Amino acid sequence: MGALWLWHVPTLYNAALANDDVRAAQHLCFVAAATAFWWSVLSPAPARQLTPMATFVYLMSAATAYALFGLVVEVVPQVPYLAYTHPEHVWGTLPIVREA
């Protein structure tokens, strides 16, 4: 969750959109964080796995944290990411999306 919050700080997010090397680092960080997150649930070593109740609490707390993150991103008063204020018109679908 920390990696998601960190990389969605507007300065870092915009840097990742503008620079391929920063975006690669961002995605490697996401993969590493996801691997660490799921390891305790899906570990091949039974001694390292969480109990079923602990797994439930672990996953529900993560779901709550992700929901909170989505709420914060949704209710900010201004667009935090510059790329979304004037998106590129790459595939010719932008007018269709804006009309919806």
C-alpha positions in Angstrom: 0.0 0.0 0.0 2.9 2.3 0.8 4.3 1.9 -2.7 0.9 2.8 -4.2 0.6 5.9 -2.1 4.2 7.0 -2.7 4.1 6.7 -6.4 0.8 8.6 -6.6 2.3 11.7 -5.1 1.8 14.1 -8.0 5.4 14.9 -8.5 6.5 11.3 -8.7 3.4 10.3 -10.8 4.0 13.0 -13.3 7.7 12.1 -13.4 6.8 8.5 -14.2 4.5 9.7 -17.0 7.2 11.9 -18.5 10.2 9.6 -18.2 10.5 5.9 -19.3 13.2 5.1 -16.8 11.2 6.5 -13.9 8.2 4.6 -15.1 10.2 1.4 -15.2 11.4 2.0 -11.6 7.8 2.7 -10.6 6.6 -0.6 -12.1 9.5 -2.6 -10.6 8.5 -1.1 -7.2 4.9 -2.2 -7.8 5.9 -5.7 -8.7 8.3 -6.0 -5.7 5.6 -4.7 -3.3 2.9 -7.0 -4.8 5.2 -10.0 -4.5 5.9 -9.1 -0.8 2.2 -8.5 -0.2 1.0 -11.8 -1.6 4.0 -14.0 -0.3 2.4 -14.4 3.1 -0.9 -15.6 1.6 0.4 -17.8 -1.3 3.8 -18.9 0.1 4.8 -22.4 -1.0 6.1 -23.0 2.5 3.2 -23.8 4.8 5.1 -22.5 7.8 5.2 -19.0 6.2 1.6 -18.9 5.3 -1.0 -17.0 7.4 -3.8 -18.8 9.1 -7.2 -18.5 7.3 -8.5 -15.9 9.8 -5.3 -13.9 9.6 -5.4 -14.0 5.8 -9.0 -12.7 5.9 -8.0 -9.8 8.2 -4.9 -9.1 6.1 -6.8 -9.0 2.8 -9.8 -7.0 4.2 -7.4 -4.4 5.8 -5.7 -4.1 2.4 -9.0 -3.7 0.6 -10.0 -1.0 3.1 -6.7 0.8 2.5 -7.2 0.6 -1.3 -10.7 1.9 -0.9 -9.5 4.8 1.2 -6.8 5.6 -1.5 -9.5 5.6 -4.2 -11.7 7.9 -2.1 -8.8 10.4 -1.6 -7.9 10.4 -5.3 -11.6 10.9 -6.2 -12.4 13.8 -3.9 -9.3 16.0 -4.4 -10.5 19.4 -5.5 -8.1 19.7 -8.5 -6.6 17.3 -11.0 -3.4 16.1 -9.3 -1.8 14.7 -12.5 -1.0 17.2 -15.3 -1.2 14.5 -18.0 -4.9 14.2 -17.4 -5.7 17.9 -17.7 -4.9 17.8 -21.5 -4.6 14.2 -22.5 -3.1 13.2 -25.9 -5.6 12.5 -28.6 -3.9 9.3 -29.8 -6.6 6.9 -30.9 -9.3 9.4 -31.9 -11.6 8.3 -29.0 -11.2 11.3 -26.7 -14.3 13.2 -28.1 -16.4 10.1 -27.5 -15.2 9.7 -23.9 -15.8 13.4 -23.2 -19.4 13.2 -24.5 -20.3 10.3 -22.2 
